[in-house]
């Protein structure tokens, strides 16, 4: 039997599409971080079990959702994702097999400003999402969190549709938060942040995504995504420098954790 686990916060625009695509599952679990819109109401209308839990960061929320599932197999989804009919049939076949592996990676079709990004390293973008609950752990990175399973993992052919960044406003808003969380990973590496990192690393990121990985084949959408991805890298290095400078000067430290960002938003 299969449980589907989703974490949410004000996902009224996405949650119905997500849950409609997995209505066939044996259980729907939605862990909500205090939505102020109709997210919880819509989730319950699909028969989902909604658990309200204070936000503690992506990895802890996803791990809690995994542990809250009732069945041995769990499909972890984001609210802006959708299971395709082809993937549905494949998943049902996998969980029925006695020799199935402990985890399966699933390719994602990511849509940027409404367009599927086929190039630039965005597809297939495999994600470990189908999991045996008792053989899975979470790595607890601040952002770009991921599950880890015991033993080898398989790969699915069917896709998850990922409707990320419907507008540039949404992209830039998320980039501000995600870049702050990425600073934690950068600081833990212990590497010195030099001035040229702020200039050269973003340039390298742009050329890699737009040229080497052929993002140019996605037209203007591909250019914009490569440009803003490079800007994301630049902001990470700039914020890392800002944090180190604040440490040395005794100035207030900028936010670099989920807790920091949550407190900042409560004050705004």
Phi and psi in degrees as GROMACS dihedral restraints (atoms count N, CA, C in turn):
[ dihedral_restraints ]
;  ai    aj    ak    al  type     phi  dphi    fc
    3     4     5     6     1  -124.0    20    10
    4     5     6     7     1   130.6    20    10
    6     7     8     9     1  -103.9    20    10
    7     8     9    10     1   145.2    20    10
    9    10    11    12     1  -111.9    20    10
   10    11    12    13     1   127.6    20    10
   12    13    14    15     1  -115.9    20    10
   13    14    15    16     1   128.1    20    10
   15    16    17    18     1  -133.0    20    10
   16    17    18    19     1   136.3    20    10
   18    19    20    21     1  -103.8    20    10
   19    20    21    22     1   143.9    20    10
   21    22    23    24     1  -141.1    20    10
   22    23    24    25     1   156.7    20    10
   24    25    26    27     1  -160.0    20    10
   25    26    27    28     1   107.3    20    10
   27    28    29    30     1    53.6    20    10
   28    29    30    31     1    57.9    20    10
   30    31    32    33     1  -110.8    20    10
   31    32    33    34     1    33.3    20    10
   33    34    35    36     1   -54.0    20    10
   34    35    36    37     1   -35.2    20    10
   36    37    38    39     1   -73.6    20    10
   37    38    39    40     1   -18.2    20    10
   39    40    41    42     1  -117.8    20    10
   40    41    42    43     1   -29.5    20    10
   42    43    44    45     1   -63.2    20    10
   43    44    45    46     1   -36.4    20    10
   45    46    47    48     1   -63.5    20    10
   46    47    48    49     1   -44.6    20    10
   48    49    50    51     1   -61.0    20    10
   49    50    51    52     1   -42.9    20    10
   51    52    53    54     1   -61.1    20    10
   52    53    54    55     1   -53.4    20    10
   54    55    56    57     1   -71.6    20    10
   55    56    57    58     1   -31.2    20    10
   57    58    59    60     1   -59.9    20    10
   58    59    60    61     1   -35.9    20    10
   60    61    62    63     1   -73.6    20    10
   61    62    63    64     1   -13.7    20    10
   63    64    65    66     1  -126.3    20    10
   64    65    66    67     1    22.1    20    10
   66    67    68    69     1   -57.4    20    10
   67    68    69    70     1   -25.4    20    10
   69    70    71    72     1   -73.6    20    10
   70    71    72    73     1   -14.0    20    10
   72    73    74    75     1   -67.0    20    10
   73    74    75    76     1   160.7    20    10
   75    76    77    78     1   -75.4    20    10
   76    77    78    79     1   -23.5    20    10
   78    79    80    81     1  -153.6    20    10
   79    80    81    82     1   139.7    20    10
   81    82    83    84     1  -117.2    20    10
   82    83    84    85     1   122.6    20    10
   84    85    86    87     1  -117.9    20    10
   85    86    87    88     1   123.2    20    10
   87    88    89    90     1  -119.1    20    10
   88    89    90    91     1   119.1    20    10
   90    91    92    93     1  -101.2    20    10
   91    92    93    94     1   110.3    20    10
   93    94    95    96     1  -106.5    20    10
   94    95    96    97     1   137.9    20    10
   96    97    98    99     1   -99.7    20    10
   97    98    99   100     1    44.2    20    10
   99   100   101   102     1    80.5    20    10
  100   101   102   103     1    46.2    20    10
  102   103   104   105     1   -59.7    20    10
  103   104   105   106     1   143.2    20    10
  105   106   107   108     1  -105.3    20    10
  106   107   108   109     1     3.5    20    10
  108   109   110   111     1  -107.3    20    10
  109   110   111   112     1  -153.9    20    10
  111   112   113   114     1   -94.5    20    10
  112   113   114   115     1    19.0    20    10
  114   115   116   117     1   -55.5    20    10
  115   116   117   118     1   -53.9    20    10
  117   118   119   120     1   -63.1    20    10
  118   119   120   121     1   -41.9    20    10
  120   121   122   123     1   -60.4    20    10
  121   122   123   124     1   -46.2    20    10
  123   124   125   126     1   -65.5    20    10
  124   125   126   127     1   -40.1    20    10
  126   127   128   129     1   -61.4    20    10
  127   128   129   130     1   -44.0    20    10
  129   130   131   132     1   -64.5    20    10
  130   131   132   133     1   -30.7    20    10
  132   133   134   135     1   -65.8    20    10
  133   134   135   136     1   -18.8    20    10
  135   136   137   138     1   -94.3    20    10
  136   137   138   139     1     5.4    20    10
  138   139   140   141     1    84.3    20    10
  139   140   141   142     1    12.7    20    10
  141   142   143   144     1   -73.1    20    10
  142   143   144   145     1   146.5    20    10
  144   145   146   147     1   -87.0    20    10
  145   146   147   148     1   114.0    20    10
  147   148   149   150     1   -99.4    20    10
  148   149   150   151     1   124.3    20    10
  150   151   152   153     1  -114.9    20    10
  151   152   153   154     1   121.9    20    10
  153   154   155   156     1   -90.7    20    10
  154   155   156   157     1   124.8    20    10
  156   157   158   159     1  -143.6    20    10
  157   158   159   160     1   132.4    20    10
  159   160   161   162     1   -60.0    20    10
  160   161   162   163     1   141.2    20    10
  162   163   164   165     1   -63.9    20    10
  163   164   165   166     1   127.8    20    10
  165   166   167   168     1  -126.8    20    10
  166   167   168   169     1    14.3    20    10
  168   169   170   171     1   109.5    20    10
  169   170   171   172     1   157.1    20    10
  171   172   173   174     1   -57.7    20    10
  172   173   174   175     1   -50.0    20    10
  174   175   176   177     1   -65.4    20    10
  175   176   177   178     1   -41.8    20    10
  177   178   179   180     1   -68.9    20    10
  178   179   180   181     1   -36.7    20    10
  180   181   182   183     1   -65.7    20    10
  181   182   183   184     1   -43.0    20    10
  183   184   185   186     1   -68.7    20    10
  184   185   186   187     1   -37.2    20    10
  186   187   188   189     1   -65.5    20    10
  187   188   189   190     1   -41.6    20    10
  189   190   191   192     1   -62.2    20    10
  190   191   192   193     1   -42.0    20    10
  192   193   194   195     1   -62.0    20    10
  193   194   195   196     1   -41.6    20    10
  195   196   197   198     1   -60.2    20    10
  196   197   198   199     1   -47.9    20    10
  198   199   200   201     1   -69.8    20    10
  199   200   201   202     1   -21.3    20    10
  201   202   203   204     1   -81.5    20    10
  202   203   204   205     1   -12.6    20    10
  204   205   206   207     1   -69.7    20    10
  205   206   207   208     1   146.2    20    10
  207   208   209   210     1   -89.0    20    10
  208   209   210   211     1   -21.3    20    10
  210   211   212   213     1  -107.0    20    10
  211   212   213   214     1   164.5    20    10
  213   214   215   216     1   -70.9    20    10
  214   215   216   217     1   -31.4    20    10
  216   217   218   219     1  -100.1    20    10
  217   218   219   220     1   135.1    20    10
  219   220   221   222     1  -131.5    20    10
  220   221   222   223     1   131.7    20    10
  222   223   224   225     1  -104.7    20    10
  223   224   225   226     1   116.4    20    10
  225   226   227   228     1   -93.7    20    10
  226   227   228   229     1   123.8    20    10
  228   229   230   231     1  -126.7    20    10
  229   230   231   232     1   154.8    20    10
  231   232   233   234     1   -93.7    20    10
  232   233   234   235     1   156.7    20    10
  234   235   236   237     1   -64.3    20    10
  235   236   237   238     1   -24.9    20    10
  237   238   239   240     1   -92.6    20    10
  238   239   240   241     1    20.4    20    10
  240   241   242   243     1  -114.1    20    10
  241   242   243   244     1   163.2    20    10
  243   244   245   246     1  -147.8    20    10
  244   245   246   247     1   133.2    20    10
  246   247   248   249     1   -85.2    20    10
  247   248   249   250     1   127.7    20    10
  249   250   251   252     1   -77.9    20    10
  250   251   252   253     1   157.0    20    10
  252   253   254   255     1   -57.1    20    10
  253   254   255   256     1   -36.5    20    10
  255   256   257   258     1   -63.7    20    10
  256   257   258   259     1   -41.7    20    10
  258   259   260   261     1   -67.7    20    10
  259   260   261   262     1   -39.0    20    10
  261   262   263   264     1   -53.5    20    10
  262   263   264   265     1   -50.5    20    10
  264   265   266   267     1   -63.2    20    10
  265   266   267   268     1   -37.6    20    10
  267   268   269   270     1   -66.7    20    10
  268   269   270   271     1   -43.1    20    10
  270   271   272   273     1   -63.5    20    10
  271   272   273   274     1   -43.1    20    10
  273   274   275   276     1   -61.9    20    10
  274   275   276   277     1   -36.2    20    10
  276   277   278   279     1   -67.8    20    10
  277   278   279   280     1   -39.7    20    10
  279   280   281   282     1   -64.8    20    10
  280   281   282   283     1   -50.2    20    10
  282   283   284   285     1   -69.4    20    10
  283   284   285   286     1   -14.2    20    10
  285   286   287   288     1   -85.9    20    10
  286   287   288   289     1    -9.3    20    10
  288   289   290   291     1   -88.2    20    10
  289   290   291   292     1   128.5    20    10
  291   292   293   294     1   -68.8    20    10
  292   293   294   295     1   -21.5    20    10
  294   295   296   297     1  -100.3    20    10
  295   296   297   298     1    17.6    20    10
  297   298   299   300     1   -63.8    20    10
  298   299   300   301     1   148.3    20    10
  300   301   302   303     1   -72.7    20    10
  301   302   303   304     1   176.2    20    10
  303   304   305   306     1   -81.0    20    10
  304   305   306   307     1   -16.0    20    10
  306   307   308   309     1  -158.0    20    10
  307   308   309   310     1   155.2    20    10
  309   310   311   312     1  -137.8    20    10
  310   311   312   313     1   131.5    20    10
  312   313   314   315     1   -84.3    20    10
  313   314   315   316     1   144.2    20    10
  315   316   317   318     1  -125.2    20    10
  316   317   318   319     1   131.6    20    10
  318   319   320   321     1   -71.5    20    10
  319   320   321   322     1   148.1    20    10
  321   322   323   324     1  -120.3    20    10
  322   323   324   325     1   133.0    20    10
  324   325   326   327     1   -92.8    20    10
  325   326   327   328     1   107.2    20    10
  327   328   329   330     1   -92.4    20    10
  328   329   330   331     1   132.0    20    10
  330   331   332   333     1  -108.7    20    10
  331   332   333   334     1   120.1    20    10
  333   334   335   336     1  -111.1    20    10
  334   335   336   337     1   119.4    20    10
  336   337   338   339     1    53.2    20    10
  337   338   339   340     1    37.9    20    10
  339   340   341   342     1    84.8    20    10
  340   341   342   343     1     0.5    20    10
  342   343   344   345     1  -115.3    20    10
  343   344   345   346     1   133.2    20    10
  345   346   347   348     1   -69.1    20    10
  346   347   348   349     1   123.7    20    10
  348   349   350   351     1   -90.6    20    10
  349   350   351   352     1   100.2    20    10
  351   352   353   354     1   -81.6    20    10
  352   353   354   355     1   -22.4    20    10
  354   355   356   357     1  -124.6    20    10
  355   356   357   358     1  -166.6    20    10
  357   358   359   360     1    72.2    20    10
  358   359   360   361     1    14.0    20    10
  360   361   362   363     1    86.1    20    10
  361   362   363   364     1     6.9    20    10
  363   364   365   366     1   -87.6    20    10
  364   365   366   367     1   -22.9    20    10
  366   367   368   369     1  -127.6    20    10
  367   368   369   370     1   135.1    20    10
  369   370   371   372     1   -84.9    20    10
  370   371   372   373     1   -15.8    20    10
  372   373   374   375     1    53.0    20    10
  373   374   375   376     1    53.3    20    10
  375   376   377   378     1   -55.8    20    10
  376   377   378   379     1   137.0    20    10
  378   379   380   381     1  -128.2    20    10
  379   380   381   382     1   135.2    20    10
  381   382   383   384     1   -77.2    20    10
  382   383   384   385     1   105.5    20    10
  384   385   386   387     1  -128.3    20    10
  385   386   387   388     1   -28.2    20    10
  387   388   389   390     1   -94.7    20    10
  388   389   390   391     1   120.6    20    10
  390   391   392   393     1  -136.4    20    10
  391   392   393   394     1   142.4    20    10
  393   394   395   396     1   -81.3    20    10
  394   395   396   397     1   119.1    20    10
  396   397   398   399     1   -55.1    20    10
  397   398   399   400     1   -43.2    20    10
  399   400   401   402     1   -84.2    20    10
  400   401   402   403     1     5.6    20    10
  402   403   404   405     1  -124.4    20    10
  403   404   405   406     1    20.9    20    10
  405   406   407   408     1  -128.9    20    10
  406   407   408   409     1   141.2    20    10
  408   409   410   411     1  -133.1    20    10
  409   410   411   412     1   164.8    20    10
  411   412   413   414     1  -108.8    20    10
  412   413   414   415     1   140.5    20    10
  414   415   416   417     1   -83.1    20    10
  415   416   417   418     1   -13.6    20    10
  417   418   419   420     1    60.1    20    10
  418   419   420   421     1    35.1    20    10
  420   421   422   423     1   -69.5    20    10
  421   422   423   424     1   150.5    20    10
  423   424   425   426     1   -60.5    20    10
  424   425   426   427     1   -34.5    20    10
  426   427   428   429     1  -147.5    20    10
  427   428   429   430     1   162.8    20    10
  429   430   431   432     1    56.2    20    10
  430   431   432   433     1    40.6    20    10
  432   433   434   435     1   -62.9    20    10
  433   434   435   436     1   160.7    20    10
  435   436   437   438     1  -155.2    20    10
  436   437   438   439     1   153.5    20    10
  438   439   440   441     1   -85.2    20    10
  439   440   441   442     1   155.4    20    10
  441   442   443   444     1  -133.7    20    10
  442   443   444   445     1   132.2    20    10
  444   445   446   447     1  -116.9    20    10
  445   446   447   448     1   160.1    20    10
  447   448   449   450     1   -74.6    20    10
  448   449   450   451     1   133.6    20    10
  450   451   452   453     1    79.7    20    10
  451   452   453   454     1  -175.0    20    10
  453   454   455   456     1   -68.8    20    10
  454   455   456   457     1   157.1    20    10
  456   457   458   459     1  -119.1    20    10
  457   458   459   460     1   154.7    20    10
  459   460   461   462     1   -99.3    20    10
  460   461   462   463     1   179.3    20    10
  462   463   464   465     1  -131.1    20    10
  463   464   465   466     1   136.5    20    10
  465   466   467   468     1   -89.7    20    10
  466   467   468   469     1   159.9    20    10
  468   469   470   471     1   -97.8    20    10
  469   470   471   472     1   -35.3    20    10
  471   472   473   474     1   -68.1    20    10
  472   473   474   475     1   153.4    20    10
  474   475   476   477     1  -102.2    20    10
  475   476   477   478     1   155.2    20    10
  477   478   479   480     1   -98.1    20    10
  478   479   480   481     1   129.8    20    10
  480   481   482   483     1   -84.2    20    10
  481   482   483   484     1   127.4    20    10
  483   484   485   486     1  -117.1    20    10
  484   485   486   487     1   107.0    20    10
  486   487   488   489     1   -92.6    20    10
  487   488   489   490     1    70.9    20    10
  489   490   491   492     1   -90.0    20    10
  490   491   492   493     1   144.2    20    10
  492   493   494   495     1    53.7    20    10
  493   494   495   496     1    73.5    20    10
  495   496   497   498     1   -71.0    20    10
  496   497   498   499     1   -25.4    20    10
  498   499   500   501     1  -138.4    20    10
  499   500   501   502     1   159.7    20    10
  501   502   503   504     1   -67.3    20    10
  502   503   504   505     1   -32.7    20    10
  504   505   506   507     1   -57.2    20    10
  505   506   507   508     1   -46.3    20    10
  507   508   509   510     1   -64.2    20    10
  508   509   510   511     1   -41.8    20    10
  510   511   512   513     1   -61.3    20    10
  511   512   513   514     1   -49.1    20    10
  513   514   515   516     1   -66.4    20    10
  514   515   516   517     1   -37.4    20    10
  516   517   518   519     1   -62.7    20    10
  517   518   519   520     1   -45.9    20    10
  519   520   521   522     1   -69.4    20    10
  520   521   522   523     1   -35.3    20    10
  522   523   524   525     1   -59.8    20    10
  523   524   525   526     1   -37.0    20    10
  525   526   527   528     1   -61.9    20    10
  526   527   528   529     1   -46.4    20    10
  528   529   530   531     1   -69.6    20    10
  529   530   531   532     1   -48.2    20    10
  531   532   533   534     1   -64.5    20    10
  532   533   534   535     1   -36.7    20    10
  534   535   536   537     1   -66.0    20    10
  535   536   537   538     1   -35.3    20    10
  537   538   539   540     1   -65.4    20    10
  538   539   540   541     1   -41.5    20    10
  540   541   542   543     1   -67.3    20    10
  541   542   543   544     1   -34.9    20    10
  543   544   545   546     1   -66.4    20    10
  544   545   546   547     1   -23.7    20    10
  546   547   548   549     1   -59.3    20    10
  547   548   549   550     1   -36.9    20    10
  549   550   551   552     1   -57.4    20    10
  550   551   552   553     1   -44.4    20    10
  552   553   554   555     1   -64.3    20    10
  553   554   555   556     1   -40.1    20    10
  555   556   557   558     1   -65.7    20    10
  556   557   558   559     1   -41.9    20    10
  558   559   560   561     1   -67.5    20    10
  559   560   561   562     1   -36.6    20    10
  561   562   563   564     1   -65.7    20    10
  562   563   564   565     1   -25.3    20    10
  564   565   566   567     1   -66.9    20    10
  565   566   567   568     1   -22.7    20    10
  567   568   569   570     1    77.4    20    10
  568   569   570   571     1     2.4    20    10
  570   571   572   573     1   -77.2    20    10
  571   572   573   574     1   143.2    20    10
  573   574   575   576     1   -71.2    20    10
  574   575   576   577     1   136.9    20    10
  576   577   578   579     1   -95.6    20    10
  577   578   579   580     1   111.3    20    10
  579   580   581   582     1   -96.4    20    10
  580   581   582   583     1   161.6    20    10
  582   583   584   585     1   -60.3    20    10
  583   584   585   586     1   -34.8    20    10
  585   586   587   588     1   -72.0    20    10
  586   587   588   589     1   -19.5    20    10
  588   589   590   591     1   -61.9    20    10
  589   590   591   592     1   -36.4    20    10
  591   592   593   594     1   -67.3    20    10
  592   593   594   595     1   -24.6    20    10
  594   595   596   597     1   -98.4    20    10
  595   596   597   598     1   -50.0    20    10
  597   598   599   600     1   -80.4    20    10
  598   599   600   601     1   -36.9    20    10
  600   601   602   603     1   -64.5    20    10
  601   602   603   604     1   -41.9    20    10
  603   604   605   606     1   -63.0    20    10
  604   605   606   607     1   -39.1    20    10
  606   607   608   609     1   -61.8    20    10
  607   608   609   610     1   -43.4    20    10
  609   610   611   612     1   -62.2    20    10
  610   611   612   613     1   -41.0    20    10
  612   613   614   615     1   -63.5    20    10
  613   614   615   616     1   -41.1    20    10
  615   616   617   618     1   -64.0    20    10
  616   617   618   619     1   -47.7    20    10
  618   619   620   621     1   -64.3    20    10
  619   620   621   622     1   -37.6    20    10
  621   622   623   624     1   -64.6    20    10
  622   623   624   625     1   -46.1    20    10
  624   625   626   627     1   -75.3    20    10
  625   626   627   628     1   -43.1    20    10
  627   628   629   630     1   -82.4    20    10
  628   629   630   631     1   -36.1    20    10
  630   631   632   633     1  -102.4    20    10
  631   632   633   634     1   -62.6    20    10
  633   634   635   636     1   -60.7    20    10
  634   635   636   637     1   -42.0    20    10
  636   637   638   639     1   -97.5    20    10
  637   638   639   640     1    11.7    20    10
  639   640   641   642     1    61.0    20    10
  640   641   642   643     1    38.4    20    10
  642   643   644   645     1   -61.1    20    10
  643   644   645   646     1   -23.1    20    10
  645   646   647   648     1   -61.8    20    10
  646   647   648   649     1   -20.6    20    10
  648   649   650   651     1   -72.6    20    10
  649   650   651   652     1   -12.0    20    10
  651   652   653   654     1   -94.7    20    10
  652   653   654   655     1    15.9    20    10
  654   655   656   657     1    67.4    20    10
  655   656   657   658     1  -147.4    20    10
  657   658   659   660     1   -64.0    20    10
  658   659   660   661     1   -34.1    20    10
  660   661   662   663     1   -60.4    20    10
  661   662   663   664     1   -41.4    20    10
  663   664   665   666     1   -64.9    20    10
  664   665   666   667     1   -38.8    20    10
  666   667   668   669     1   -64.5    20    10
  667   668   669   670     1   -48.4    20    10
  669   670   671   672     1   -60.3    20    10
  670   671   672   673     1   -43.6    20    10
  672   673   674   675     1   -66.0    20    10
  673   674   675   676     1   -40.9    20    10
  675   676   677   678     1   -64.9    20    10
  676   677   678   679     1   -40.4    20    10
  678   679   680   681     1   -63.5    20    10
  679   680   681   682     1   -48.6    20    10
  681   682   683   684     1   -73.3    20    10
  682   683   684   685     1   -28.2    20    10
  684   685   686   687     1   -65.5    20    10
  685   686   687   688     1   -39.3    20    10
  687   688   689   690     1   -66.2    20    10
  688   689   690   691     1   -39.3    20    10
  690   691   692   693     1   -61.9    20    10
  691   692   693   694     1   -38.0    20    10
  693   694   695   696     1   -58.6    20    10
  694   695   696   697     1   -44.3    20    10
  696   697   698   699     1   -62.2    20    10
  697   698   699   700     1   -43.6    20    10
  699   700   701   702     1   -60.9    20    10
  700   701   702   703     1   -42.1    20    10
  702   703   704   705     1   -65.6    20    10
  703   704   705   706     1   -37.5    20    10
  705   706   707   708     1   -59.4    20    10
  706   707   708   709     1   -47.8    20    10
  708   709   710   711     1   -67.2    20    10
  709   710   711   712     1   -38.9    20    10
  711   712   713   714     1   -65.6    20    10
  712   713   714   715     1   -41.8    20    10
  714   715   716   717     1   -69.3    20    10
  715   716   717   718     1   -33.1    20    10
  717   718   719   720     1   -64.5    20    10
  718   719   720   721     1   -43.9    20    10
  720   721   722   723     1   -61.6    20    10
  721   722   723   724     1   -44.1    20    10
  723   724   725   726     1   -56.9    20    10
  724   725   726   727     1   -42.1    20    10
  726   727   728   729     1   -65.7    20    10
  727   728   729   730     1   -46.8    20    10
  729   730   731   732     1   -61.8    20    10
  730   731   732   733     1   -40.8    20    10
  732   733   734   735     1   -63.2    20    10
  733   734   735   736     1   -41.3    20    10
  735   736   737   738     1   -64.6    20    10
  736   737   738   739     1   -38.4    20    10
  738   739   740   741     1   -60.2    20    10
  739   740   741   742     1   -45.4    20    10
  741   742   743   744     1   -70.3    20    10
  742   743   744   745     1   -36.0    20    10
  744   745   746   747     1   -90.0    20    10
  745   746   747   748     1   -11.2    20    10
  747   748   749   750     1    81.6    20    10
  748   749   750   751     1    10.0    20    10
  750   751   752   753     1   -73.7    20    10
  751   752   753   754     1   160.9    20    10
  753   754   755   756     1   -57.0    20    10
  754   755   756   757     1   136.3    20    10
  756   757   758   759     1   -76.6    20    10
  757   758   759   760     1   136.2    20    10
  759   760   761   762     1   -71.1    20    10
  760   761   762   763     1   160.3    20    10
  762   763   764   765     1   -70.6    20    10
  763   764   765   766     1   131.0    20    10
  765   766   767   768     1  -138.1    20    10
  766   767   768   769     1    15.0    20    10
  768   769   770   771     1  -136.7    20    10
  769   770   771   772     1   165.0    20    10
  771   772   773   774     1   -60.5    20    10
  772   773   774   775     1   -39.2    20    10
  774   775   776   777     1   -64.4    20    10
  775   776   777   778     1   -41.5    20    10
  777   778   779   780     1   -60.0    20    10
  778   779   780   781     1   -46.9    20    10
  780   781   782   783     1   -66.5    20    10
  781   782   783   784     1   -37.4    20    10
  783   784   785   786     1   -65.0    20    10
  784   785   786   787     1   -43.9    20    10
  786   787   788   789     1   -63.7    20    10
  787   788   789   790     1   -39.7    20    10
  789   790   791   792     1   -63.0    20    10
  790   791   792   793     1   -41.4    20    10
  792   793   794   795     1   -70.3    20    10
  793   794   795   796     1   -31.9    20    10
  795   796   797   798     1   -67.2    20    10
  796   797   798   799     1   -29.9    20    10
  798   799   800   801     1   -82.8    20    10
  799   800   801   802     1   -19.2    20    10
